[in-house]
């Protein structure tokens, strides 16, 4: 069973009315990577976030359009 989250108000960049929990997780990890690259530059955090995305990538299905845009960007 997939869980759909509605009206995510904490995500200020883009209004997310309906998004799967997995897509939201991807958005959080991608945002963490971007923050780390621009500000903290922690190699350990960067490596772990990229590893988590790589491990999850085999299970990516029905991703939200905004999540796929953020991965590609």
mmJSON file of the N, C-alpha and C atoms, coordinates in Angstrom:
{"data_MODEL":{"atom_site":{
"group_PDB":["ATOM","ATOM","ATOM","ATOM","ATOM","ATOM","ATOM","ATOM","ATOM","ATOM","ATOM","ATOM","ATOM","ATOM","ATOM","ATOM","ATOM","ATOM","ATOM","ATOM","ATOM","ATOM","ATOM","ATOM","ATOM","ATOM","ATOM","ATOM","ATOM","ATOM","ATOM","ATOM","ATOM","ATOM","ATOM","ATOM","ATOM","ATOM","ATOM","ATOM","ATOM","ATOM","ATOM","ATOM","ATOM","ATOM","ATOM","ATOM","ATOM","ATOM","ATOM","ATOM","ATOM","ATOM","ATOM","ATOM","ATOM","ATOM","ATOM","ATOM","ATOM","ATOM","ATOM","ATOM","ATOM","ATOM","ATOM","ATOM","ATOM","ATOM","ATOM","ATOM","ATOM","ATOM","ATOM","ATOM","ATOM","ATOM","ATOM","ATOM","ATOM","ATOM","ATOM","ATOM","ATOM","ATOM","ATOM","ATOM","ATOM","ATOM","ATOM","ATOM","ATOM","ATOM","ATOM","ATOM","ATOM","ATOM","ATOM","ATOM","ATOM","ATOM","ATOM","ATOM","ATOM","ATOM","ATOM","ATOM","ATOM","ATOM","ATOM","ATOM","ATOM","ATOM","ATOM","ATOM","ATOM","ATOM","ATOM","ATOM","ATOM","ATOM","ATOM","ATOM","ATOM","ATOM","ATOM","ATOM","ATOM","ATOM","ATOM","ATOM","ATOM","ATOM","ATOM","ATOM","ATOM","ATOM","ATOM","ATOM","ATOM","ATOM","ATOM","ATOM","ATOM","ATOM","ATOM","ATOM","ATOM","ATOM","ATOM","ATOM","ATOM","ATOM","ATOM","ATOM","ATOM","ATOM","ATOM","ATOM","ATOM","ATOM","ATOM","ATOM","ATOM","ATOM","ATOM","ATOM","ATOM","ATOM","ATOM","ATOM","ATOM","ATOM","ATOM","ATOM","ATOM","ATOM","ATOM","ATOM","ATOM","ATOM","ATOM","ATOM","ATOM","ATOM","ATOM","ATOM","ATOM","ATOM","ATOM","ATOM","ATOM","ATOM","ATOM","ATOM","ATOM","ATOM","ATOM","ATOM","ATOM","ATOM","ATOM","ATOM","ATOM","ATOM","ATOM","ATOM","ATOM","ATOM","ATOM","ATOM","ATOM","ATOM","ATOM","ATOM","ATOM","ATOM","ATOM"],
"id":[1,2,3,4,5,6,7,8,9,10,11,12,13,14,15,16,17,18,19,20,21,22,23,24,25,26,27,28,29,30,31,32,33,34,35,36,37,38,39,40,41,42,43,44,45,46,47,48,49,50,51,52,53,54,55,56,57,58,59,60,61,62,63,64,65,66,67,68,69,70,71,72,73,74,75,76,77,78,79,80,81,82,83,84,85,86,87,88,89,90,91,92,93,94,95,96,97,98,99,100,101,102,103,104,105,106,107,108,109,110,111,112,113,114,115,116,117,118,119,120,121,122,123,124,125,126,127,128,129,130,131,132,133,134,135,136,137,138,139,140,141,142,143,144,145,146,147,148,149,150,151,152,153,154,155,156,157,158,159,160,161,162,163,164,165,166,167,168,169,170,171,172,173,174,175,176,177,178,179,180,181,182,183,184,185,186,187,188,189,190,191,192,193,194,195,196,197,198,199,200,201,202,203,204,205,206,207,208,209,210,211,212,213,214,215,216,217,218,219],
"type_symbol":["N","C","C","N","C","C","N","C","C","N","C","C","N","C","C","N","C","C","N","C","C","N","C","C","N","C","C","N","C","C","N","C","C","N","C","C","N","C","C","N","C","C","N","C","C","N","C","C","N","C","C","N","C","C","N","C","C","N","C","C","N","C","C","N","C","C","N","C","C","N","C","C","N","C","C","N","C","C","N","C","C","N","C","C","N","C","C","N","C","C","N","C","C","N","C","C","N","C","C","N","C","C","N","C","C","N","C","C","N","C","C","N","C","C","N","C","C","N","C","C","N","C","C","N","C","C","N","C","C","N","C","C","N","C","C","N","C","C","N","C","C","N","C","C","N","C","C","N","C","C","N","C","C","N","C","C","N","C","C","N","C","C","N","C","C","N","C","C","N","C","C","N","C","C","N","C","C","N","C","C","N","C","C","N","C","C","N","C","C","N","C","C","N","C","C","N","C","C","N","C","C","N","C","C","N","C","C","N","C","C","N","C","C","N","C","C","N","C","C"],
"label_atom_id":["N","CA","C","N","CA","C","N","CA","C","N","CA","C","N","CA","C","N","CA","C","N","CA","C","N","CA","C","N","CA","C","N","CA","C","N","CA","C","N","CA","C","N","CA","C","N","CA","C","N","CA","C","N","CA","C","N","CA","C","N","CA","C","N","CA","C","N","CA","C","N","CA","C","N","CA","C","N","CA","C","N","CA","C","N","CA","C","N","CA","C","N","CA","C","N","CA","C","N","CA","C","N","CA","C","N","CA","C","N","CA","C","N","CA","C","N","CA","C","N","CA","C","N","CA","C","N","CA","C","N","CA","C","N","CA","C","N","CA","C","N","CA","C","N","CA","C","N","CA","C","N","CA","C","N","CA","C","N","CA","C","N","CA","C","N","CA","C","N","CA","C","N","CA","C","N","CA","C","N","CA","C","N","CA","C","N","CA","C","N","CA","C","N","CA","C","N","CA","C","N","CA","C","N","CA","C","N","CA","C","N","CA","C","N","CA","C","N","CA","C","N","CA","C","N","CA","C","N","CA","C","N","CA","C","N","CA","C","N","CA","C","N","CA","C","N","CA","C","N","CA","C","N","CA","C"],
"label_alt_id":[null,null,null,null,null,null,null,null,null,null,null,null,null,null,null,null,null,null,null,null,null,null,null,null,null,null,null,null,null,null,null,null,null,null,null,null,null,null,null,null,null,null,null,null,null,null,null,null,null,null,null,null,null,null,null,null,null,null,null,null,null,null,null,null,null,null,null,null,null,null,null,null,null,null,null,null,null,null,null,null,null,null,null,null,null,null,null,null,null,null,null,null,null,null,null,null,null,null,null,null,null,null,null,null,null,null,null,null,null,null,null,null,null,null,null,null,null,null,null,null,null,null,null,null,null,null,null,null,null,null,null,null,null,null,null,null,null,null,null,null,null,null,null,null,null,null,null,null,null,null,null,null,null,null,null,null,null,null,null,null,null,null,null,null,null,null,null,null,null,null,null,null,null,null,null,null,null,null,null,null,null,null,null,null,null,null,null,null,null,null,null,null,null,null,null,null,null,null,null,null,null,null,null,null,null,null,null,null,null,null,null,null,null,null,null,null,null,null,null],
"label_comp_id":["UNK","UNK","UNK","UNK","UNK","UNK","UNK","UNK","UNK","UNK","UNK","UNK","UNK","UNK","UNK","UNK","UNK","UNK","UNK","UNK","UNK","UNK","UNK","UNK","UNK","UNK","UNK","UNK","UNK","UNK","UNK","UNK","UNK","UNK","UNK","UNK","UNK","UNK","UNK","UNK","UNK","UNK","UNK","UNK","UNK","UNK","UNK","UNK","UNK","UNK","UNK","UNK","UNK","UNK","UNK","UNK","UNK","UNK","UNK","UNK","UNK","UNK","UNK","UNK","UNK","UNK","UNK","UNK","UNK","UNK","UNK","UNK","UNK","UNK","UNK","UNK","UNK","UNK","UNK","UNK","UNK","UNK","UNK","UNK","UNK","UNK","UNK","UNK","UNK","UNK","UNK","UNK","UNK","UNK","UNK","UNK","UNK","UNK","UNK","UNK","UNK","UNK","UNK","UNK","UNK","UNK","UNK","UNK","UNK","UNK","UNK","UNK","UNK","UNK","UNK","UNK","UNK","UNK","UNK","UNK","UNK","UNK","UNK","UNK","UNK","UNK","UNK","UNK","UNK","UNK","UNK","UNK","UNK","UNK","UNK","UNK","UNK","UNK","UNK","UNK","UNK","UNK","UNK","UNK","UNK","UNK","UNK","UNK","UNK","UNK","UNK","UNK","UNK","UNK","UNK","UNK","UNK","UNK","UNK","UNK","UNK","UNK","UNK","UNK","UNK","UNK","UNK","UNK","UNK","UNK","UNK","UNK","UNK","UNK","UNK","UNK","UNK","UNK","UNK","UNK","UNK","UNK","UNK","UNK","UNK","UNK","UNK","UNK","UNK","UNK","UNK","UNK","UNK","UNK","UNK","UNK","UNK","UNK","UNK","UNK","UNK","UNK","UNK","UNK","UNK","UNK","UNK","UNK","UNK","UNK","UNK","UNK","UNK","UNK","UNK","UNK","UNK","UNK","UNK"],
"label_asym_id":["A","A","A","A","A","A","A","A","A","A","A","A","A","A","A","A","A","A","A","A","A","A","A","A","A","A","A","A","A","A","A","A","A","A","A","A","A","A","A","A","A","A","A","A","A","A","A","A","A","A","A","A","A","A","A","A","A","A","A","A","A","A","A","A","A","A","A","A","A","A","A","A","A","A","A","A","A","A","A","A","A","A","A","A","A","A","A","A","A","A","A","A","A","A","A","A","A","A","A","A","A","A","A","A","A","A","A","A","A","A","A","A","A","A","A","A","A","A","A","A","A","A","A","A","A","A","A","A","A","A","A","A","A","A","A","A","A","A","A","A","A","A","A","A","A","A","A","A","A","A","A","A","A","A","A","A","A","A","A","A","A","A","A","A","A","A","A","A","A","A","A","A","A","A","A","A","A","A","A","A","A","A","A","A","A","A","A","A","A","A","A","A","A","A","A","A","A","A","A","A","A","A","A","A","A","A","A","A","A","A","A","A","A","A","A","A","A","A","A"],
"label_entity_id":["1","1","1","1","1","1","1","1","1","1","1","1","1","1","1","1","1","1","1","1","1","1","1","1","1","1","1","1","1","1","1","1","1","1","1","1","1","1","1","1","1","1","1","1","1","1","1","1","1","1","1","1","1","1","1","1","1","1","1","1","1","1","1","1","1","1","1","1","1","1","1","1","1","1","1","1","1","1","1","1","1","1","1","1","1","1","1","1","1","1","1","1","1","1","1","1","1","1","1","1","1","1","1","1","1","1","1","1","1","1","1","1","1","1","1","1","1","1","1","1","1","1","1","1","1","1","1","1","1","1","1","1","1","1","1","1","1","1","1","1","1","1","1","1","1","1","1","1","1","1","1","1","1","1","1","1","1","1","1","1","1","1","1","1","1","1","1","1","1","1","1","1","1","1","1","1","1","1","1","1","1","1","1","1","1","1","1","1","1","1","1","1","1","1","1","1","1","1","1","1","1","1","1","1","1","1","1","1","1","1","1","1","1","1","1","1","1","1","1"],
"label_seq_id":[1,1,1,2,2,2,3,3,3,4,4,4,5,5,5,6,6,6,7,7,7,8,8,8,9,9,9,10,10,10,11,11,11,12,12,12,13,13,13,14,14,14,15,15,15,16,16,16,17,17,17,18,18,18,19,19,19,20,20,20,21,21,21,22,22,22,23,23,23,24,24,24,25,25,25,26,26,26,27,27,27,28,28,28,29,29,29,30,30,30,31,31,31,32,32,32,33,33,33,34,34,34,35,35,35,36,36,36,37,37,37,38,38,38,39,39,39,40,40,40,41,41,41,42,42,42,43,43,43,44,44,44,45,45,45,46,46,46,47,47,47,48,48,48,49,49,49,50,50,50,51,51,51,52,52,52,53,53,53,54,54,54,55,55,55,56,56,56,57,57,57,58,58,58,59,59,59,60,60,60,61,61,61,62,62,62,63,63,63,64,64,64,65,65,65,66,66,66,67,67,67,68,68,68,69,69,69,70,70,70,71,71,71,72,72,72,73,73,73],
"pdbx_PDB_ins_code":[null,null,null,null,null,null,null,null,null,null,null,null,null,null,null,null,null,null,null,null,null,null,null,null,null,null,null,null,null,null,null,null,null,null,null,null,null,null,null,null,null,null,null,null,null,null,null,null,null,null,null,null,null,null,null,null,null,null,null,null,null,null,null,null,null,null,null,null,null,null,null,null,null,null,null,null,null,null,null,null,null,null,null,null,null,null,null,null,null,null,null,null,null,null,null,null,null,null,null,null,null,null,null,null,null,null,null,null,null,null,null,null,null,null,null,null,null,null,null,null,null,null,null,null,null,null,null,null,null,null,null,null,null,null,null,null,null,null,null,null,null,null,null,null,null,null,null,null,null,null,null,null,null,null,null,null,null,null,null,null,null,null,null,null,null,null,null,null,null,null,null,null,null,null,null,null,null,null,null,null,null,null,null,null,null,null,null,null,null,null,null,null,null,null,null,null,null,null,null,null,null,null,null,null,null,null,null,null,null,null,null,null,null,null,null,null,null,null,null],
"Cartn_x":[0.838,0.0,0.885,0.598,1.362,0.63,1.397,0.811,0.946,-0.179,-0.194,-0.366,0.552,0.477,-0.151,-0.999,-1.695,-1.34,-1.211,-0.987,0.207,1.388,2.619,2.91,2.774,2.95,4.382,5.184,6.555,7.492,7.079,7.924,7.644,8.481,8.207,8.515,9.413,9.831,8.736,7.928,6.96,5.744,4.555,3.342,3.123,3.092,2.894,1.528,0.564,-0.787,-0.95,-0.414,-0.444,0.893,1.535,2.841,2.979,3.621,3.889,4.993,4.946,5.927,7.345,7.517,8.833,9.385,8.517,8.945,9.361,8.637,9.001,10.346,10.598,11.888,13.023,12.812,13.821,14.087,13.033,13.197,14.009,13.778,14.514,15.992,16.285,17.684,18.393,17.721,18.323,18.573,17.636,17.826,18.988,19.132,20.246,21.576,21.631,22.853,23.187,22.18,22.418,22.884,22.271,22.674,24.116,24.441,25.785,26.824,26.511,27.46,27.714,26.668,26.816,27.311,27.047,27.366,28.325,27.942,28.738,29.924,29.764,30.823,31.386,30.493,30.868,30.935,32.13,32.302,31.567,31.538,30.873,29.365,28.752,27.319,27.004,27.811,27.613,27.662,28.659,28.805,27.617,27.175,26.048,24.739,24.504,23.276,23.261,24.38,24.456,24.311,24.868,24.728,23.281,22.59,21.18,20.348,20.597,19.874,20.177,21.42,21.794,21.124,21.066,20.429,18.922,18.295,16.843,16.473,17.407,17.089,16.46,16.777,16.183,14.69,14.229,12.826,12.003,12.591,11.86,10.749,9.512,8.358,7.332,6.693,5.624,6.071,7.243,7.749,6.953,6.846,6.201,7.039,6.387,7.081,8.158,7.86,8.829,10.046,9.83,10.949,11.876,11.314,12.169,12.93,12.293,12.997,14.171,13.988,15.055,16.207,15.912,16.972,17.82,17.154,17.866,18.647,18.073,18.73,19.935],
"Cartn_y":[-1.181,0.0,1.246,2.156,3.394,4.472,5.285,6.346,7.675,8.328,9.63,10.709,11.664,12.794,13.962,14.709,15.824,17.126,18.167,19.534,19.658,19.385,19.532,21.02,21.563,23.001,23.371,22.453,22.747,22.896,22.502,22.567,23.882,24.897,26.259,26.51,25.741,26.001,25.703,24.722,24.245,23.726,24.055,23.58,22.121,21.266,19.84,19.453,19.295,18.973,17.49,16.653,15.207,14.626,13.927,13.346,12.051,11.08,9.834,10.041,9.272,9.397,9.161,8.226,7.956,9.136,9.819,10.998,12.122,12.266,13.284,12.959,11.691,11.276,11.614,11.388,11.718,13.215,14.019,15.47,15.93,15.314,15.693,15.331,14.155,13.741,14.626,14.953,15.825,17.216,17.732,19.047,19.014,17.928,17.785,17.79,17.103,17.086,18.498,19.203,20.562,21.49,21.387,22.218,21.906,20.624,20.214,20.729,20.691,21.162,22.659,23.428,24.88,25.42,24.728,25.324,24.509,23.316,22.598,21.842,21.312,20.566,19.404,18.636,17.462,16.26,15.724,14.627,13.374,13.111,11.923,11.999,13.142,13.314,13.204,13.824,13.795,12.356,11.612,10.216,9.377,9.558,8.769,9.106,10.364,10.758,10.201,10.302,9.744,8.225,7.582,6.133,5.747,6.517,6.244,6.385,7.426,7.585,6.437,6.04,4.934,3.63,3.384,2.161,2.172,3.332,3.432,3.426,3.733,3.96,2.742,1.556,0.362,0.254,0.943,0.866,2.077,3.02,4.212,3.825,4.116,3.883,4.975,5.421,6.427,7.66,8.161,9.339,10.579,11.494,12.776,13.541,14.328,15.07,15.99,16.646,17.561,16.809,15.616,14.809,14.396,14.017,13.643,14.851,16.019,17.215,17.535,17.394,17.694,16.691,15.438,14.429,14.782,15.111,15.41,16.708,17.687,18.986,18.833],
"Cartn_z":[0.0,0.0,0.0,-0.879,-0.939,-0.156,0.499,1.301,0.576,0.363,-0.303,0.751,0.741,1.657,0.92,1.6,0.957,1.639,0.818,1.288,2.235,1.723,2.485,2.607,3.799,3.991,4.345,4.765,5.168,3.984,2.825,1.643,0.933,1.168,0.724,-0.755,-1.351,-2.725,-3.743,-3.457,-4.427,-3.661,-4.122,-3.456,-3.826,-2.827,-3.049,-2.504,-3.405,-2.951,-2.672,-3.525,-3.299,-3.724,-2.809,-3.103,-2.318,-2.925,-2.229,-1.199,-0.151,0.923,0.405,-0.505,-1.08,-1.861,-2.601,-3.352,-2.412,-1.308,-0.331,0.308,0.567,1.12,0.158,-1.121,-2.123,-2.132,-2.064,-2.04,-0.834,0.31,1.516,1.377,0.843,0.676,-0.341,-1.451,-2.464,-1.893,-1.12,-0.502,0.499,1.223,2.162,1.421,0.288,-0.518,-1.005,-1.504,-2.0,-0.88,0.276,1.411,1.808,1.812,2.194,1.197,-0.068,-1.087,-0.959,-0.675,-0.638,0.7,1.799,3.095,3.954,4.351,5.35,4.764,3.571,2.876,3.691,4.275,5.041,4.092,3.866,2.921,3.37,4.669,5.199,4.945,5.216,4.981,3.492,2.671,1.224,0.703,1.132,0.709,1.145,2.379,2.883,2.186,1.889,1.184,-0.235,-0.924,-2.277,-2.265,-1.262,-1.132,-0.875,-0.035,0.237,-1.033,-1.823,-3.087,-4.05,-4.116,-5.008,-4.577,-3.282,-2.787,-3.019,-2.92,-3.127,-4.602,-5.483,-6.886,-7.57,-7.123,-7.726,-7.43,-6.41,-6.0,-6.449,-7.177,-7.603,-8.576,-8.189,-9.043,-8.78,-9.804,-9.702,-8.923,-9.257,-8.565,-8.959,-8.031,-8.294,-9.305,-10.142,-11.194,-10.621,-9.51,-8.914,-8.372,-7.83,-7.323,-8.464,-9.597,-10.727,-11.274,-11.28,-11.73,-10.826,-9.526,-8.572,-8.677,-8.962,-9.134,-10.356,-11.44,-12.688,-12.573,-11.931,-11.79,-10.895],
"occupancy":[1.0,1.0,1.0,1.0,1.0,1.0,1.0,1.0,1.0,1.0,1.0,1.0,1.0,1.0,1.0,1.0,1.0,1.0,1.0,1.0,1.0,1.0,1.0,1.0,1.0,1.0,1.0,1.0,1.0,1.0,1.0,1.0,1.0,1.0,1.0,1.0,1.0,1.0,1.0,1.0,1.0,1.0,1.0,1.0,1.0,1.0,1.0,1.0,1.0,1.0,1.0,1.0,1.0,1.0,1.0,1.0,1.0,1.0,1.0,1.0,1.0,1.0,1.0,1.0,1.0,1.0,1.0,1.0,1.0,1.0,1.0,1.0,1.0,1.0,1.0,1.0,1.0,1.0,1.0,1.0,1.0,1.0,1.0,1.0,1.0,1.0,1.0,1.0,1.0,1.0,1.0,1.0,1.0,1.0,1.0,1.0,1.0,1.0,1.0,1.0,1.0,1.0,1.0,1.0,1.0,1.0,1.0,1.0,1.0,1.0,1.0,1.0,1.0,1.0,1.0,1.0,1.0,1.0,1.0,1.0,1.0,1.0,1.0,1.0,1.0,1.0,1.0,1.0,1.0,1.0,1.0,1.0,1.0,1.0,1.0,1.0,1.0,1.0,1.0,1.0,1.0,1.0,1.0,1.0,1.0,1.0,1.0,1.0,1.0,1.0,1.0,1.0,1.0,1.0,1.0,1.0,1.0,1.0,1.0,1.0,1.0,1.0,1.0,1.0,1.0,1.0,1.0,1.0,1.0,1.0,1.0,1.0,1.0,1.0,1.0,1.0,1.0,1.0,1.0,1.0,1.0,1.0,1.0,1.0,1.0,1.0,1.0,1.0,1.0,1.0,1.0,1.0,1.0,1.0,1.0,1.0,1.0,1.0,1.0,1.0,1.0,1.0,1.0,1.0,1.0,1.0,1.0,1.0,1.0,1.0,1.0,1.0,1.0,1.0,1.0,1.0,1.0,1.0,1.0],
"B_iso_or_equiv":[0.0,0.0,0.0,0.0,0.0,0.0,0.0,0.0,0.0,0.0,0.0,0.0,0.0,0.0,0.0,0.0,0.0,0.0,0.0,0.0,0.0,0.0,0.0,0.0,0.0,0.0,0.0,0.0,0.0,0.0,0.0,0.0,0.0,0.0,0.0,0.0,0.0,0.0,0.0,0.0,0.0,0.0,0.0,0.0,0.0,0.0,0.0,0.0,0.0,0.0,0.0,0.0,0.0,0.0,0.0,0.0,0.0,0.0,0.0,0.0,0.0,0.0,0.0,0.0,0.0,0.0,0.0,0.0,0.0,0.0,0.0,0.0,0.0,0.0,0.0,0.0,0.0,0.0,0.0,0.0,0.0,0.0,0.0,0.0,0.0,0.0,0.0,0.0,0.0,0.0,0.0,0.0,0.0,0.0,0.0,0.0,0.0,0.0,0.0,0.0,0.0,0.0,0.0,0.0,0.0,0.0,0.0,0.0,0.0,0.0,0.0,0.0,0.0,0.0,0.0,0.0,0.0,0.0,0.0,0.0,0.0,0.0,0.0,0.0,0.0,0.0,0.0,0.0,0.0,0.0,0.0,0.0,0.0,0.0,0.0,0.0,0.0,0.0,0.0,0.0,0.0,0.0,0.0,0.0,0.0,0.0,0.0,0.0,0.0,0.0,0.0,0.0,0.0,0.0,0.0,0.0,0.0,0.0,0.0,0.0,0.0,0.0,0.0,0.0,0.0,0.0,0.0,0.0,0.0,0.0,0.0,0.0,0.0,0.0,0.0,0.0,0.0,0.0,0.0,0.0,0.0,0.0,0.0,0.0,0.0,0.0,0.0,0.0,0.0,0.0,0.0,0.0,0.0,0.0,0.0,0.0,0.0,0.0,0.0,0.0,0.0,0.0,0.0,0.0,0.0,0.0,0.0,0.0,0.0,0.0,0.0,0.0,0.0,0.0,0.0,0.0,0.0,0.0,0.0],
"pdbx_formal_charge":[null,null,null,null,null,null,null,null,null,null,null,null,null,null,null,null,null,null,null,null,null,null,null,null,null,null,null,null,null,null,null,null,null,null,null,null,null,null,null,null,null,null,null,null,null,null,null,null,null,null,null,null,null,null,null,null,null,null,null,null,null,null,null,null,null,null,null,null,null,null,null,null,null,null,null,null,null,null,null,null,null,null,null,null,null,null,null,null,null,null,null,null,null,null,null,null,null,null,null,null,null,null,null,null,null,null,null,null,null,null,null,null,null,null,null,null,null,null,null,null,null,null,null,null,null,null,null,null,null,null,null,null,null,null,null,null,null,null,null,null,null,null,null,null,null,null,null,null,null,null,null,null,null,null,null,null,null,null,null,null,null,null,null,null,null,null,null,null,null,null,null,null,null,null,null,null,null,null,null,null,null,null,null,null,null,null,null,null,null,null,null,null,null,null,null,null,null,null,null,null,null,null,null,null,null,null,null,null,null,null,null,null,null,null,null,null,null,null,null],
"auth_seq_id":[1,1,1,2,2,2,3,3,3,4,4,4,5,5,5,6,6,6,7,7,7,8,8,8,9,9,9,10,10,10,11,11,11,12,12,12,13,13,13,14,14,14,15,15,15,16,16,16,17,17,17,18,18,18,19,19,19,20,20,20,21,21,21,22,22,22,23,23,23,24,24,24,25,25,25,26,26,26,27,27,27,28,28,28,29,29,29,30,30,30,31,31,31,32,32,32,33,33,33,34,34,34,35,35,35,36,36,36,37,37,37,38,38,38,39,39,39,40,40,40,41,41,41,42,42,42,43,43,43,44,44,44,45,45,45,46,46,46,47,47,47,48,48,48,49,49,49,50,50,50,51,51,51,52,52,52,53,53,53,54,54,54,55,55,55,56,56,56,57,57,57,58,58,58,59,59,59,60,60,60,61,61,61,62,62,62,63,63,63,64,64,64,65,65,65,66,66,66,67,67,67,68,68,68,69,69,69,70,70,70,71,71,71,72,72,72,73,73,73],
"auth_comp_id":["UNK","UNK","UNK","UNK","UNK","UNK","UNK","UNK","UNK","UNK","UNK","UNK","UNK","UNK","UNK","UNK","UNK","UNK","UNK","UNK","UNK","UNK","UNK","UNK","UNK","UNK","UNK","UNK","UNK","UNK","UNK","UNK","UNK","UNK","UNK","UNK","UNK","UNK","UNK","UNK","UNK","UNK","UNK","UNK","UNK","UNK","UNK","UNK","UNK","UNK","UNK","UNK","UNK","UNK","UNK","UNK","UNK","UNK","UNK","UNK","UNK","UNK","UNK","UNK","UNK","UNK","UNK","UNK","UNK","UNK","UNK","UNK","UNK","UNK","UNK","UNK","UNK","UNK","UNK","UNK","UNK","UNK","UNK","UNK","UNK","UNK","UNK","UNK","UNK","UNK","UNK","UNK","UNK","UNK","UNK","UNK","UNK","UNK","UNK","UNK","UNK","UNK","UNK","UNK","UNK","UNK","UNK","UNK","UNK","UNK","UNK","UNK","UNK","UNK","UNK","UNK","UNK","UNK","UNK","UNK","UNK","UNK","UNK","UNK","UNK","UNK","UNK","UNK","UNK","UNK","UNK","UNK","UNK","UNK","UNK","UNK","UNK","UNK","UNK","UNK","UNK","UNK","UNK","UNK","UNK","UNK","UNK","UNK","UNK","UNK","UNK","UNK","UNK","UNK","UNK","UNK","UNK","UNK","UNK","UNK","UNK","UNK","UNK","UNK","UNK","UNK","UNK","UNK","UNK","UNK","UNK","UNK","UNK","UNK","UNK","UNK","UNK","UNK","UNK","UNK","UNK","UNK","UNK","UNK","UNK","UNK","UNK","UNK","UNK","UNK","UNK","UNK","UNK","UNK","UNK","UNK","UNK","UNK","UNK","UNK","UNK","UNK","UNK","UNK","UNK","UNK","UNK","UNK","UNK","UNK","UNK","UNK","UNK","UNK","UNK","UNK","UNK","UNK","UNK"],
"auth_asym_id":["A","A","A","A","A","A","A","A","A","A","A","A","A","A","A","A","A","A","A","A","A","A","A","A","A","A","A","A","A","A","A","A","A","A","A","A","A","A","A","A","A","A","A","A","A","A","A","A","A","A","A","A","A","A","A","A","A","A","A","A","A","A","A","A","A","A","A","A","A","A","A","A","A","A","A","A","A","A","A","A","A","A","A","A","A","A","A","A","A","A","A","A","A","A","A","A","A","A","A","A","A","A","A","A","A","A","A","A","A","A","A","A","A","A","A","A","A","A","A","A","A","A","A","A","A","A","A","A","A","A","A","A","A","A","A","A","A","A","A","A","A","A","A","A","A","A","A","A","A","A","A","A","A","A","A","A","A","A","A","A","A","A","A","A","A","A","A","A","A","A","A","A","A","A","A","A","A","A","A","A","A","A","A","A","A","A","A","A","A","A","A","A","A","A","A","A","A","A","A","A","A","A","A","A","A","A","A","A","A","A","A","A","A","A","A","A","A","A","A"],
"auth_atom_id":["N","CA","C","N","CA","C","N","CA","C","N","CA","C","N","CA","C","N","CA","C","N","CA","C","N","CA","C","N","CA","C","N","CA","C","N","CA","C","N","CA","C","N","CA","C","N","CA","C","N","CA","C","N","CA","C","N","CA","C","N","CA","C","N","CA","C","N","CA","C","N","CA","C","N","CA","C","N","CA","C","N","CA","C","N","CA","C","N","CA","C","N","CA","C","N","CA","C","N","CA","C","N","CA","C","N","CA","C","N","CA","C","N","CA","C","N","CA","C","N","CA","C","N","CA","C","N","CA","C","N","CA","C","N","CA","C","N","CA","C","N","CA","C","N","CA","C","N","CA","C","N","CA","C","N","CA","C","N","CA","C","N","CA","C","N","CA","C","N","CA","C","N","CA","C","N","CA","C","N","CA","C","N","CA","C","N","CA","C","N","CA","C","N","CA","C","N","CA","C","N","CA","C","N","CA","C","N","CA","C","N","CA","C","N","CA","C","N","CA","C","N","CA","C","N","CA","C","N","CA","C","N","CA","C","N","CA","C","N","CA","C","N","CA","C","N","CA","C","N","CA","C","N","CA","C"],
"pdbx_PDB_model_num":[1,1,1,1,1,1,1,1,1,1,1,1,1,1,1,1,1,1,1,1,1,1,1,1,1,1,1,1,1,1,1,1,1,1,1,1,1,1,1,1,1,1,1,1,1,1,1,1,1,1,1,1,1,1,1,1,1,1,1,1,1,1,1,1,1,1,1,1,1,1,1,1,1,1,1,1,1,1,1,1,1,1,1,1,1,1,1,1,1,1,1,1,1,1,1,1,1,1,1,1,1,1,1,1,1,1,1,1,1,1,1,1,1,1,1,1,1,1,1,1,1,1,1,1,1,1,1,1,1,1,1,1,1,1,1,1,1,1,1,1,1,1,1,1,1,1,1,1,1,1,1,1,1,1,1,1,1,1,1,1,1,1,1,1,1,1,1,1,1,1,1,1,1,1,1,1,1,1,1,1,1,1,1,1,1,1,1,1,1,1,1,1,1,1,1,1,1,1,1,1,1,1,1,1,1,1,1,1,1,1,1,1,1,1,1,1,1,1,1]
}}}
